[in-house]
Amino acid sequence: MDLSIKDVANLLMLEKKEIEKLVKKKLIPSQTIQDKVRFNKQAIIEWALLNNKPLNLSDSAQFSEFRFDGLSAILDEESFYPNCGFTEGNYIEEMVRMLRLKEDIDRNVITELLISREKLMSTAIGNGISLPHPRIPIILGREKPLVCFFFPEKPLNIESVDGEAVHTLILLVSQTIKQHLYMLAHLSYLLSKEEFRLALKGRKAAGEVLRLVSELEMQRNKVS
């Protein structure tokens, strides 16, 4: 039992009195040890998954949802990870290990949530693309949501809708469900364009992909 009421309140972004109310009604897993209410971190993560609650892995109790008009507002050259030595058995752990995050972020939680999502259903959507993401929002102490492109040295033979090996993994970590759906909509538009898919498959440089994203989003904005 490694978490206090204050810890859980921060993790779930709730007031302490709300956690105390959940404990009193036995709606959240907890134990009383020497007159103090304590929580198991693993049990709280599982509870959050079951109840579709976001997890705050940052050291801040508050955050402001980042609003954006397109992925070009989120991406930069550090969003791209070329020549990744992934295997089918380690790619999730390796993606999380490579992420540029604050030192206090618990990467094990991110890894666990991503693996849990893949066990539920593969996120490989076909055309050599996979969109790994957790089932619930995660707060990482960043201003922006996380969108990262990983390019394995060799395509990964993981389960996909068309049976094609995965050459590009696009990791998504959103701050809210609404934001996640918004990011998926923008990605779906980009991935519907053959030139974008070919740029990813052809391992174009980050700068070239960024320019293409900007151009395609400008085209869409003109039409809409």
DAMO-V169089 format. One record per run of one state. SS is the DSSP state (a for helix, b for strand, c for the rest). FROM is the first residue (numbers start at 0). TO is the last residue. Records with the same first field share a line. If there is no record, write none. Layout:
SS->FROM-TO / FROM-TO
This chain:
c->0-1 / 3-3 / 12-14 / 24-29 / 33-34 / 39-39 / 50-53 / 56-69 / 73-75 / 84-89 / 98-105 / 120-122 / 126-127 / 130-131 / 133-136 / 139-144 / 152-154 / 156-158 / 160-164 / 166-166 / 173-175 / 191-192 / 201-204 / 223-223
b->2-2 / 30-32 / 35-38 / 54-55 / 79-83 / 123-125 / 128-129 / 132-132 / 137-138 / 145-151 / 155-155 / 159-159 / 165-165 / 167-172
a->4-11 / 15-23 / 40-49 / 70-72 / 76-78 / 90-97 / 106-119 / 176-190 / 193-200 / 205-222
